[in-house]
């Protein structure tokens, strides 16, 4: 079983305050991260880092990584951190689930 170190959102925000040029994209899971790393393989990996939401210590009442990522996005919304969160639609459009919002 793979063990991950999870950082609290406050610690992540503080690290971005200490390094204001740092940029990151947080995604739901490994496949999403690998897709973005492939898609943007021509950019300098130190310029933008892609993270799975599993690296963040944040609660998801229900809904798994999708909910965790939404909660994380809301927790960093009013900061100056250069962090983007990407949540793909999966089957939510087909099932007409509309619980995602832009922040």
C-alpha positions, -999 to 999 in steps of 0.1 A, spaced: 0 0 0 13 34 -10 17 59 18 14 96 10 24 126 30 -5 150 31 0 187 37 -27 210 52 -40 237 29 -25 263 53 10 248 48 5 248 10 -6 284 10 24 294 32 48 277 8 34 297 -20 38 329 0 75 320 5 79 313 -32 56 337 -51 68 325 -85 57 289 -78 27 276 -98 7 245 -94 -23 226 -107 -42 202 -85 -62 174 -100 -84 146 -88 -62 116 -94 -32 99 -109 -46 96 -144 -54 133 -145 -19 142 -133 -2 120 -158 -24 134 -186 -15 170 -177 22 161 -173 21 146 -208 0 175 -223 25 201 -209 57 180 -212 73 208 -232 72 233 -204 98 234 -176 86 211 -148 99 236 -123 76 262 -138 43 245 -130 39 214 -109 9 191 -111 -3 175 -79 -30 149 -71 -55 160 -44 -43 130 -23 -13 151 -14 -36 175 5 -49 169 40 -85 179 35 -118 163 43 -143 149 18 -176 142 36 -187 122 6 -178 123 -31 -142 112 -28 -114 131 -46 -138 153 -65 -153 167 -33 -118 170 -17 -106 190 -47 -137 213 -45 -131 218 -8 -94 226 -14 -103 251 -42 -127 269 -18 -101 270 9 -75 287 -13 -100 310 -32 -91 342 -14 -53 338 -15 -27 350 -39 -13 316 -44 -8 307 -80 -28 275 -77 -54 262 -102 -77 232 -95 -90 212 -124 -120 190 -120 -131 171 -151 -167 163 -158 -164 125 -160 -200 113 -163 -215 143 -145 -227 160 -176 -244 128 -189 -261 123 -155 -269 161 -153 -251 165 -119 -243 202 -114 -224 205 -82 -192 220 -95 -186 258 -95 -158 280 -106 -136 297 -80 
